[in-house]
Amino acid sequence: MDMDWLFFAEITLAGLGAGGLYALTGLAFVIIYKSTGVVNLAIGEMLMLGAYLCFGFATGMGLPIWIAIALAVAGSGLAGGVIERIAIRPMLGESPISVFMVTVGLASVLIGVVELIWTADPRRMPNIVPDKAIFIGEAFVSSKVFYGFFVTIILISIVLLVFRYWRGGVALRATASDQPAAYSMGINVPRVFSLSWVVAAMIAAVAGVIVGSIGGISPAMGVFGLSVLVVVIVGGLDSVLGALVAGMAIGLIEAWASGFLGGEYKIVATFIVLIVVLMIRPYGLFGTREIERL
C-alpha cells in the first residue's frame, strides 16, 4: 500500500504542535521539581486555571484578548505563589508521598473552584489568531496550531535565556543543583521555591490559553497534565532538555498512532513508550541517575 505523504505531513505538523505544548507544560513541571523536589500532579489544573482566567477577563469583563491573556498569566503567577506559600511550604521536610498527595488534592480544589465560578459546561475561547487556512507546501495546518507552535517555541527560548542569564534564574538553577550550597552562598531558598511556583504557573497559563484556543476549555482539560506527566517521566523529571525532547517525541508518536491506527490507540502508544523507556532507563532519557551508597 502506497504511503499518503500529504496525510503523513499533515498529521506530523499537528503532532509537532501538540508536542510543543507538551514541552512547554513539561518545562513548567520540571522547574518546580528541580527547585523543590515536588512532583506536581496539579500541573494540568494550573494550565486549566490560566485558560479560564483568560476566558473570564475576555468575556466576563469584555477586555481585549491580549490584555486578558496578560492578566491571566499574571493572575496565574499570583495563584502559584499563594499555593506554594499556603499548601506546599508547610509540607517541607515531610515524605515525598505526602507532598504528592497534597498536589492531588490541589488538582481537585482547582477543578471545584472553576466549576463553582464557570460551571462544568465546555466553553469556547475568543479568537486569538485569524482563522485563515495555512498551507506548508500542500499540507494543511490549523492556524491556531501553527501560531501556537511558534509562540511555544519563542516562549521556551525566552525562558531558557532568562534562566541562563537572569539573577533569579541563576538562583533557581543553583537551588536545584544543591540546596545546602545555595543556602551557604546567601541564596534565599524559600523565596526561590516561591519563584519556581510563580514562574511555572505563568508558563502553564500560556500553555492553557493555547490549548483552550485550539480545543475549547472545560474542567476536564486538566487531563492534559497526564500526558505531560508521561513526557517528564520519559525525558527525566529533573531535565529541561528531557522535557523538550520528550514533549516533541510524544506529540509526534500520538499523532502518528491516532492518524494511522485510530484515536483509541493514541494513549496506548504513549504508555507503551513510557513502559519501554522505564525498563531501559528508570530515571528517564536525560534524567540524573541517583546512586545510593551503603
The 8 nearest C-alpha neighbors of each residue, nearest first, counted from 0:
[[1, 2, 3, 4, 259, 7, 6, 5],
 [2, 0, 3, 4, 7, 5, 6, 259],
 [1, 3, 4, 0, 7, 6, 5, 259],
 [4, 2, 6, 5, 7, 1, 8, 0],
 [3, 5, 7, 6, 2, 8, 9, 1],
 [4, 6, 8, 7, 3, 138, 9, 137],
 [5, 7, 9, 4, 8, 3, 10, 138],
 [6, 8, 4, 5, 10, 9, 11, 3],
 [7, 9, 11, 5, 6, 10, 4, 12],
 [10, 8, 6, 12, 11, 138, 7, 139],
 [9, 11, 13, 12, 7, 8, 254, 14],
 [12, 10, 14, 8, 13, 9, 7, 15],
 [13, 11, 15, 9, 14, 10, 8, 16],
 [12, 14, 10, 16, 11, 15, 9, 17],
 [15, 13, 251, 250, 254, 11, 17, 12],
 [16, 14, 18, 12, 13, 17, 251, 250],
 [15, 17, 148, 13, 19, 14, 18, 144],
 [18, 16, 14, 250, 20, 19, 15, 21],
 [19, 17, 250, 247, 15, 246, 21, 20],
 [18, 20, 22, 16, 21, 17, 148, 247],
 [19, 21, 23, 17, 22, 18, 24, 206],
 [22, 20, 246, 18, 24, 19, 23, 227],
 [21, 23, 246, 243, 25, 19, 20, 242],
 [24, 22, 20, 26, 25, 21, 19, 155],
 [25, 23, 27, 26, 21, 203, 22, 20],
 [26, 24, 22, 28, 242, 27, 23, 227],
 [25, 27, 23, 29, 24, 28, 242, 22],
 [26, 28, 199, 24, 30, 25, 29, 202],
 [29, 27, 25, 26, 31, 30, 32, 24],
 [28, 30, 32, 26, 31, 27, 237, 33],
 [31, 29, 27, 33, 28, 32, 195, 34],
 [32, 30, 34, 29, 28, 195, 33, 35],
 [31, 33, 36, 37, 29, 35, 34, 30],
 [34, 32, 175, 237, 30, 31, 36, 29],
 [33, 35, 175, 31, 32, 174, 36, 30],
 [34, 36, 37, 32, 31, 33, 192, 175],
 [37, 35, 32, 33, 34, 38, 31, 95],
 [38, 36, 32, 35, 39, 31, 98, 99],
 [37, 39, 32, 99, 40, 36, 31, 28],
 [40, 38, 41, 102, 37, 42, 99, 28],
 [39, 41, 102, 42, 103, 38, 99, 106],
 [42, 40, 106, 44, 39, 43, 102, 103],
 [41, 43, 45, 44, 40, 224, 39, 46],
 [224, 44, 42, 221, 46, 45, 41, 223],
 [43, 45, 221, 47, 41, 46, 42, 106],
 [46, 44, 48, 42, 47, 43, 41, 203],
 [45, 47, 207, 203, 204, 43, 44, 49],
 [48, 46, 44, 50, 45, 49, 207, 221],
 [49, 47, 45, 51, 50, 46, 52, 44],
 [50, 48, 204, 52, 46, 47, 51, 71],
 [51, 49, 208, 207, 47, 53, 48, 52],
 [52, 50, 54, 48, 53, 49, 55, 47],
 [53, 51, 55, 71, 49, 54, 50, 48],
 [52, 54, 71, 67, 50, 56, 68, 51],
 [55, 53, 51, 57, 52, 56, 58, 124],
 [56, 54, 59, 52, 53, 58, 57, 51],
 [55, 57, 60, 67, 53, 54, 59, 58],
 [58, 56, 62, 61, 54, 67, 55, 64],
 [59, 57, 61, 55, 60, 54, 56, 62],
 [58, 60, 55, 56, 61, 57, 54, 62],
 [59, 61, 56, 62, 58, 57, 55, 67],
 [60, 62, 58, 57, 59, 56, 63, 55],
 [61, 63, 57, 60, 67, 56, 64, 66],
 [64, 62, 66, 65, 67, 57, 61, 56],
 [63, 65, 67, 66, 57, 68, 62, 127],
 [66, 64, 68, 67, 63, 69, 127, 62],
 [65, 67, 69, 68, 63, 64, 70, 62],
 [66, 68, 64, 56, 53, 70, 65, 57],
 [67, 69, 71, 65, 53, 66, 70, 64],
 [70, 68, 66, 72, 71, 67, 73, 65],
 [69, 71, 73, 67, 72, 68, 74, 66],
 [72, 70, 53, 74, 68, 52, 73, 69],
 [71, 73, 201, 75, 69, 70, 74, 204],
 [72, 74, 70, 76, 75, 71, 69, 77],
 [75, 73, 71, 77, 76, 72, 70, 78],
 [74, 76, 78, 72, 77, 73, 200, 201],
 [75, 77, 197, 201, 79, 73, 200, 74],
 [76, 78, 74, 80, 75, 79, 81, 73],
 [79, 77, 75, 81, 76, 80, 82, 74],
 [78, 80, 197, 76, 82, 196, 200, 77],
 [79, 81, 197, 77, 83, 78, 193, 82],
 [80, 82, 78, 84, 83, 79, 85, 77],
 [83, 81, 79, 85, 86, 80, 84, 78],
 [82, 84, 87, 80, 81, 86, 85, 88],
 [85, 83, 81, 88, 82, 86, 87, 80],
 [84, 86, 82, 83, 81, 87, 88, 89],
 [85, 87, 82, 83, 84, 88, 89, 90],
 [88, 86, 83, 90, 89, 84, 85, 82],
 [87, 89, 90, 84, 91, 83, 86, 85],
 [90, 88, 87, 91, 86, 85, 84, 92],
 [91, 89, 88, 87, 93, 92, 98, 86],
 [92, 90, 88, 93, 89, 87, 98, 94],
 [91, 93, 90, 94, 89, 95, 88, 98],
 [92, 94, 90, 91, 95, 97, 98, 96],
 [93, 95, 97, 96, 92, 98, 90, 91],
 [96, 94, 98, 97, 99, 93, 37, 36],
 [95, 97, 99, 94, 98, 100, 93, 101],
 [98, 96, 100, 94, 99, 95, 101, 93],
 [97, 99, 101, 95, 100, 96, 90, 102],
 [100, 98, 96, 102, 101, 97, 38, 95],
 [101, 99, 103, 97, 102, 98, 96, 104],
 [100, 102, 98, 104, 103, 99, 105, 97],
 [101, 103, 105, 99, 100, 104, 41, 40],
 [104, 102, 100, 106, 101, 105, 40, 41],
 [105, 103, 101, 107, 102, 106, 100, 108],
 [104, 106, 102, 108, 103, 107, 101, 109],
 [105, 107, 41, 103, 109, 104, 108, 44],
 [108, 106, 110, 104, 105, 109, 111, 103],
 [107, 109, 105, 111, 110, 106, 112, 104],
 [110, 108, 112, 106, 111, 107, 105, 113],
 [111, 109, 107, 113, 108, 112, 218, 114],
 [110, 112, 108, 114, 109, 113, 115, 107],
 [113, 111, 115, 109, 110, 114, 108, 116],
 [114, 112, 110, 116, 115, 111, 117, 109],
 [115, 113, 118, 119, 111, 117, 116, 112],
 [114, 116, 112, 113, 118, 117, 111, 119],
 [115, 117, 113, 114, 118, 112, 111, 119],
 [116, 118, 114, 113, 115, 119, 120, 51],
 [119, 117, 114, 120, 115, 116, 113, 121],
 [118, 120, 114, 218, 121, 217, 117, 113],
 [119, 121, 118, 122, 217, 117, 218, 114],
 [122, 120, 217, 216, 119, 123, 215, 218],
 [123, 121, 216, 215, 217, 120, 124, 54],
 [122, 124, 215, 216, 125, 121, 212, 211],
 [123, 125, 212, 215, 54, 211, 126, 122],
 [126, 124, 127, 123, 212, 64, 57, 54],
 [127, 125, 128, 124, 212, 129, 130, 64],
 [126, 128, 125, 64, 129, 212, 65, 143],
 [127, 129, 126, 130, 143, 142, 146, 131],
 [130, 128, 131, 127, 142, 126, 143, 132],
 [131, 129, 142, 132, 128, 143, 141, 126],
 [130, 132, 129, 133, 142, 141, 128, 143],
 [133, 131, 142, 130, 141, 134, 140, 139],
 [134, 132, 140, 142, 139, 141, 131, 135],
 [135, 133, 139, 138, 136, 137, 140, 132],
 [136, 134, 138, 137, 139, 133, 140, 9],
 [135, 137, 138, 134, 139, 5, 133, 8],
 [136, 138, 135, 134, 139, 5, 8, 9],
 [139, 137, 135, 134, 9, 136, 5, 8],
 [140, 138, 134, 133, 9, 137, 135, 141],
 [139, 141, 133, 134, 142, 145, 9, 138],
 [142, 140, 144, 143, 145, 132, 133, 139],
 [141, 143, 145, 144, 133, 130, 146, 132],
 [144, 142, 141, 146, 145, 147, 213, 128],
 [143, 145, 147, 141, 142, 16, 146, 148],
 [146, 144, 142, 148, 143, 147, 141, 140],
 [147, 145, 149, 148, 143, 144, 142, 150],
 [146, 148, 144, 150, 145, 149, 143, 209],
 [147, 149, 16, 151, 145, 146, 150, 19],
 [148, 150, 152, 151, 146, 147, 153, 145],
 [151, 149, 147, 153, 148, 152, 154, 146],
 [150, 152, 148, 154, 149, 153, 147, 19],
 [151, 153, 149, 155, 154, 150, 156, 148],
 [154, 152, 156, 150, 151, 155, 149, 157],
 [153, 155, 157, 151, 156, 152, 150, 158],
 [154, 156, 158, 152, 157, 153, 151, 159],
 [157, 155, 153, 159, 154, 158, 152, 160],
 [158, 156, 154, 160, 155, 159, 161, 153],
 [159, 157, 161, 155, 160, 156, 154, 162],
 [158, 160, 162, 156, 157, 161, 163, 155],
 [161, 159, 163, 157, 162, 158, 164, 156],
 [160, 162, 165, 158, 163, 164, 159, 157],
 [163, 168, 161, 159, 160, 164, 165, 169],
 [162, 164, 160, 161, 159, 165, 168, 169],
 [163, 165, 161, 162, 160, 166, 169, 168],
 [166, 164, 161, 168, 167, 162, 163, 169],
 [167, 165, 169, 168, 170, 164, 162, 161],
 [168, 166, 170, 169, 165, 171, 162, 191],
 [162, 167, 169, 171, 165, 170, 166, 161],
 [168, 170, 166, 172, 171, 167, 162, 173],
 [171, 169, 167, 173, 168, 172, 174, 166],
 [172, 170, 168, 174, 169, 173, 191, 175],
 [171, 173, 175, 169, 170, 174, 176, 168],
 [172, 174, 170, 176, 175, 171, 181, 169],
 [175, 173, 178, 171, 177, 181, 176, 172],
 [174, 176, 34, 33, 172, 173, 177, 171],
 [175, 177, 173, 174, 172, 178, 33, 34],
 [176, 178, 180, 174, 179, 175, 181, 173],
 [177, 179, 174, 181, 180, 182, 175, 176],
 [180, 178, 182, 181, 177, 183, 174, 184],
 [181, 179, 183, 182, 177, 178, 184, 174],
 [180, 182, 178, 184, 179, 186, 174, 183],
 [183, 181, 179, 186, 185, 180, 184, 178],
 [182, 184, 180, 181, 185, 179, 186, 178],
 [185, 183, 181, 182, 186, 180, 179, 187],
 [184, 186, 182, 183, 187, 181, 188, 180],
 [187, 185, 182, 181, 188, 184, 170, 183],
 [186, 188, 190, 189, 191, 185, 182, 181],
 [187, 189, 191, 190, 186, 192, 182, 174],
 [190, 188, 192, 191, 187, 193, 88, 194],
 [189, 191, 193, 192, 188, 187, 194, 186],
 [190, 192, 194, 188, 189, 193, 171, 195],
 [193, 191, 189, 195, 190, 194, 35, 188],
 [194, 192, 190, 196, 191, 195, 80, 83],
 [193, 195, 191, 197, 192, 196, 198, 190],
 [194, 196, 192, 198, 193, 197, 31, 199],
 [197, 195, 199, 79, 193, 194, 198, 80],
 [196, 198, 76, 79, 194, 80, 200, 195],
 [197, 199, 201, 195, 200, 196, 194, 202],
 [198, 200, 27, 196, 202, 201, 197, 195],
 [201, 199, 203, 76, 197, 79, 202, 198],
 [202, 200, 76, 204, 72, 198, 203, 199],
 [203, 201, 199, 205, 204, 200, 27, 198],
 [202, 204, 46, 206, 200, 201, 205, 24],
 [205, 203, 49, 207, 46, 201, 202, 206],
 [206, 204, 208, 202, 207, 203, 209, 201],
 [207, 205, 203, 209, 204, 208, 210, 20],
 [208, 206, 46, 50, 204, 210, 205, 209],
 [207, 209, 50, 211, 205, 206, 210, 212],
 [208, 210, 212, 206, 207, 211, 147, 213],
 [211, 209, 207, 213, 212, 208, 206, 214],
 [212, 210, 215, 216, 208, 213, 214, 209],
 [211, 213, 209, 124, 210, 215, 214, 208],
 [214, 212, 210, 211, 143, 215, 209, 144],
 [213, 215, 211, 212, 210, 216, 123, 124],
 [216, 214, 211, 123, 212, 122, 124, 213],
 [215, 217, 211, 122, 121, 123, 220, 214],
 [216, 218, 121, 219, 220, 122, 120, 119],
 [217, 219, 220, 110, 119, 221, 113, 114],
 [220, 218, 217, 221, 222, 216, 110, 47],
 [221, 219, 222, 218, 217, 223, 47, 216],
 [220, 222, 43, 44, 223, 219, 224, 47],
 [223, 221, 224, 220, 225, 219, 43, 226],
 [224, 222, 221, 225, 226, 43, 220, 227],
 [223, 43, 225, 227, 222, 226, 221, 42],
 [226, 224, 228, 227, 223, 222, 229, 43],
 [225, 227, 229, 228, 224, 223, 230, 21],
 [226, 228, 224, 230, 225, 229, 21, 25],
 [227, 229, 225, 231, 230, 226, 224, 232],
 [230, 228, 226, 232, 227, 231, 233, 225],
 [229, 231, 227, 233, 228, 245, 246, 232],
 [230, 232, 234, 236, 242, 228, 233, 235],
 [233, 231, 235, 229, 236, 234, 230, 283],
 [232, 234, 283, 230, 231, 235, 273, 229],
 [241, 235, 233, 284, 231, 283, 245, 242],
 [236, 286, 234, 283, 232, 238, 285, 231],
 [235, 237, 231, 232, 238, 29, 286, 234],
 [236, 238, 33, 235, 29, 286, 32, 239],
 [239, 237, 241, 235, 240, 286, 236, 285],
 [238, 240, 242, 241, 26, 29, 243, 237],
 [241, 239, 243, 238, 242, 244, 285, 234],
 [234, 240, 242, 238, 285, 244, 239, 243],
 [241, 243, 239, 234, 231, 245, 25, 240],
 [242, 244, 22, 240, 246, 241, 245, 247],
 [245, 243, 241, 246, 247, 242, 240, 248],
 [244, 246, 248, 234, 242, 230, 247, 243],
 [247, 245, 22, 21, 18, 243, 249, 244],
 [246, 248, 18, 250, 244, 245, 249, 19],
 [247, 249, 245, 251, 250, 246, 252, 244],
 [250, 248, 252, 246, 251, 247, 245, 253],
 [251, 249, 18, 14, 247, 17, 253, 248],
 [250, 252, 14, 254, 248, 249, 253, 15],
 [253, 251, 249, 255, 254, 250, 256, 248],
 [252, 254, 265, 256, 250, 251, 255, 257],
 [255, 253, 14, 251, 257, 252, 256, 10],
 [254, 256, 258, 252, 257, 253, 259, 251],
 [257, 255, 253, 260, 265, 259, 258, 254],
 [256, 258, 262, 261, 265, 254, 255, 260],
 [257, 259, 255, 256, 261, 254, 260, 10],
 [258, 260, 256, 257, 255, 261, 254, 262],
 [261, 259, 256, 257, 258, 264, 262, 255],
 [260, 262, 257, 263, 264, 258, 259, 256],
 [261, 263, 257, 264, 265, 260, 258, 256],
 [262, 264, 261, 265, 266, 257, 267, 260],
 [265, 263, 267, 262, 266, 261, 256, 268],
 [264, 266, 253, 257, 256, 262, 267, 268],
 [265, 267, 269, 268, 264, 270, 263, 253],
 [268, 266, 264, 270, 269, 265, 271, 263],
 [267, 269, 271, 266, 265, 270, 264, 272],
 [270, 268, 266, 272, 267, 271, 273, 253],
 [269, 271, 273, 272, 267, 268, 274, 266],
 [272, 270, 268, 274, 273, 269, 267, 275],
 [271, 273, 275, 270, 269, 274, 276, 268],
 [274, 272, 270, 276, 271, 275, 233, 277],
 [275, 273, 271, 277, 276, 272, 270, 278],
 [274, 276, 278, 272, 277, 273, 271, 279],
 [277, 275, 279, 273, 278, 274, 280, 272],
 [278, 276, 281, 280, 274, 279, 275, 273],
 [277, 279, 275, 276, 280, 281, 274, 273],
 [278, 280, 276, 277, 281, 275, 283, 274],
 [279, 281, 277, 283, 282, 276, 278, 284],
 [282, 280, 277, 283, 278, 279, 276, 284],
 [281, 283, 286, 280, 235, 288, 287, 284],
 [284, 282, 235, 233, 286, 234, 280, 285],
 [283, 285, 234, 235, 286, 233, 280, 241],
 [286, 284, 241, 235, 234, 283, 238, 287],
 [287, 235, 285, 283, 282, 238, 237, 284],
 [286, 288, 289, 282, 285, 237, 235, 238],
 [289, 287, 282, 286, 290, 281, 283, 285],
 [290, 288, 287, 291, 282, 286, 292, 281],
 [289, 291, 288, 292, 287, 293, 282, 281],
 [290, 292, 289, 293, 288, 287, 282, 281],
 [293, 291, 290, 289, 288, 287, 282, 281],
 [292, 291, 290, 289, 288, 287, 282, 281]]
